[in-house]
Amino acid sequence: MSDENKRIVEINGVKLEVDLRTAKVIDHYKVGDPVRVLHPKTSYNGAEIRAGVIVGFCNFEKSPVIEILEIDQSYSGVNFKTVTIGSGINEDVQIAPYSKYEGLISQADIVTRFDREIQKQELVLSDLKLKKQYFINDFAKAFSEIIPTTAD
């Protein structure tokens, strides 16, 4: 084997001699890339795959990390979670490139879920406003003789 096909690479303090003719291709990621995030032990069924976007790389001296903003869809709605992956942090979580053919998410589905959540919260707000008005108009009047509104 010729020396032009060999390269010495250091990984976690271990030096390896790599034959470039058989070396594995490494995926390259940048901020803004869509990714699939594999959580091996999150649900009763075992592994779960979520869609995410790389939002940052923190090049800490001893343990660099990748920060991913992922979409967590459940029956109760849609949430965004930040997942940090690195040495000693979420080591069991893996990422892979996201393909538009995967079908993990669709913009229409997510927007519809947000619209439903907004409607639910608007109903809660409306209910609170009605309760407040009821208290001001009716409940407080009934107790105004027992509990004075101003201190003497």
Stockholm file with secondary structure:
# STOCKHOLM 1.0

chainA/1-152         MSDENKRIVEINGVKLEVDLRTAKVIDHYKVGDPVRVLHPKTSYNGAEIRAGVIVGFCNFEKSPVIEILEIDQSYSGVNFKTVTIGSGINEDVQIAPYSKYEGLISQADIVTRFDREIQKQELVLSDLKLKKQYFINDFAKAFSEIIPTTAD
#=GR chainA/1-152 SS CCGGGEEEEEETTEEEEEETTTCCCCCCCCTTCEEEEEEEEEETTEEEEEEEEEEEEECCSSCCEEEEEEEEEETTEEEEEEEEEETTBSTTCEEEECCTTSCSCCHHHHHHHHHHHHHHHHHHHHHHHHHHHHIIIIIHHHHTTTSCSSCC
#=GC SS_cons         CCGGGEEEEEETTEEEEEETTTCCCCCCCCTTCEEEEEEEEEETTEEEEEEEEEEEEECCSSCCEEEEEEEEEETTEEEEEEEEEETTBSTTCEEEECCTTSCSCCHHHHHHHHHHHHHHHHHHHHHHHHHHHHIIIIIHHHHTTTSCSSCC
//
